[in-house]
Amino acid sequence: MTPEEMNRAIAFLIPHSAQFSVQMEQLRTHQEQFSGHMDQLRLRQEQFSGHMEQFQLRQEEFAARQDRDHQMLIRGLADLRESTGRFQVWATELLAIQSKRLDRHDRILDRLPPVQGPEGTPGH
């Protein structure tokens, strides 16, 4: 290679080498920024995972409370049905007793002589 060709090659390499160095520095800067963004993304993902775990726990607690309330409602309804049945039996028995008493009183009243008014007429 002649000295003139060597000078041209060096003249070509120096600006390109400088441009390559600048581009490598820019790439390093972008890579650092990207790494920072990835760290932030990982942090947000961890926070989101934590929120999802809390949500799932609360959802499980709510389901357990809802199931417990449902079971209490079923027991309460069964108790109410039982109480209502006992009340109906009691009311039927009471009605029968009162009906017998009224029938007995009616028979007693039927045997009594009619009441006379002040002038000897039957009273009301």
C-alpha positions in Angstrom: 0.0 0.0 0.0 1.4 3.4 -0.9 1.7 6.2 1.6 -1.0 8.1 -0.2 -3.5 5.1 0.0 -2.5 4.7 3.6 -3.3 8.3 4.4 -6.7 8.1 2.6 -7.5 4.9 4.6 -6.5 6.6 7.9 -8.5 9.7 6.9 -11.5 7.4 6.2 -11.1 5.4 9.4 -10.7 8.3 11.8 -14.2 9.9 11.3 -15.9 6.5 11.0 -14.2 5.4 14.2 -15.3 8.5 16.0 -18.9 8.1 14.7 -18.8 4.4 15.8 -17.6 5.5 19.3 -20.5 8.0 19.5 -23.0 5.4 18.3 -21.7 2.9 20.9 -22.0 5.5 23.6 -25.6 6.2 22.5 -26.3 2.5 22.5 -24.9 2.2 26.0 -27.2 5.1 27.2 -30.2 3.5 25.5 -29.4 0.2 27.1 -29.2 1.8 30.6 -32.5 3.6 30.0 -34.0 0.3 28.8 -32.7 -1.5 31.9 -34.2 1.3 34.1 -37.5 0.8 32.4 -37.3 -2.9 32.8 -36.6 -2.5 36.5 -39.7 -0.2 36.8 -41.8 -2.7 34.9 -40.6 -5.6 37.2 -41.5 -3.4 40.2 -45.0 -2.7 38.9 -45.5 -6.3 38.0 -44.6 -7.3 41.6 -47.0 -4.7 42.9 -49.7 -5.9 40.6 -49.0 -9.5 41.7 -49.3 -8.4 45.3 -52.6 -6.6 44.6 -53.9 -9.7 42.8 -53.0 -11.9 45.8 -54.8 -9.5 48.1 -57.8 -9.5 45.8 -57.9 -13.3 45.7 -57.7 -13.5 49.5 -60.5 -11.0 49.9 -62.5 -12.9 47.3 -62.0 -16.1 49.2 -63.0 -14.4 52.4 -66.1 -13.0 50.8 -67.0 -16.4 49.4 -66.6 -18.0 52.8 -68.7 -15.3 54.5 -71.3 -15.7 51.8 -71.4 -19.5 52.2 -71.6 -19.1 56.0 -74.5 -16.5 55.6 -76.2 -18.9 53.2 -76.0 -21.7 55.7 -77.4 -19.5 58.5 -80.2 -18.4 56.2 -81.0 -22.1 55.4 -81.0 -23.0 59.1 -83.1 -19.9 60.0 -85.6 -20.8 57.3 -85.8 -24.4 58.5 -86.3 -23.1 62.1 -89.0 -20.7 60.8 -90.8 -23.5 59.0 -90.7 -25.7 62.1 -92.0 -22.8 64.3 -94.7 -22.1 61.8 -95.7 -25.7 61.8 -95.9 -25.8 65.6 -97.9 -22.6 65.6 -100.3 -24.0 63.1 -100.8 -27.1 65.2 -101.3 -25.0 68.3 -103.7 -22.7 66.5 -105.7 -25.6 65.2 -105.9 -27.2 68.6 -106.9 -23.9 70.2 -109.6 -23.4 67.5 -110.9 -26.9 68.2 -111.0 -26.2 72.0 -112.7 -22.9 71.5 -115.2 -24.4 69.0 -116.1 -27.2 71.6 -116.5 -24.5 74.3 -118.8 -22.5 72.1 -120.8 -25.6 71.2 -121.1 -26.4 74.9 -122.2 -22.9 75.7 -124.7 -23.0 72.8 -126.2 -26.3 74.2 -126.4 -24.8 77.7 -128.1 -21.6 76.3 -130.5 -23.7 74.3 -131.6 -25.5 77.4 -132.4 -22.3 79.3 -135.9 -20.9 79.2 -136.3 -17.7 77.1 -135.9 -14.4 78.9 -139.2 -12.5 79.4 -139.3 -8.8 78.9 -140.9 -6.4 81.4 -144.4 -6.9 79.9 -144.2 -10.6 79.5 -143.0 -10.6 76.0 -139.8 -12.5 75.0 -136.8 -10.2 75.2 -133.9 -9.9 72.9 
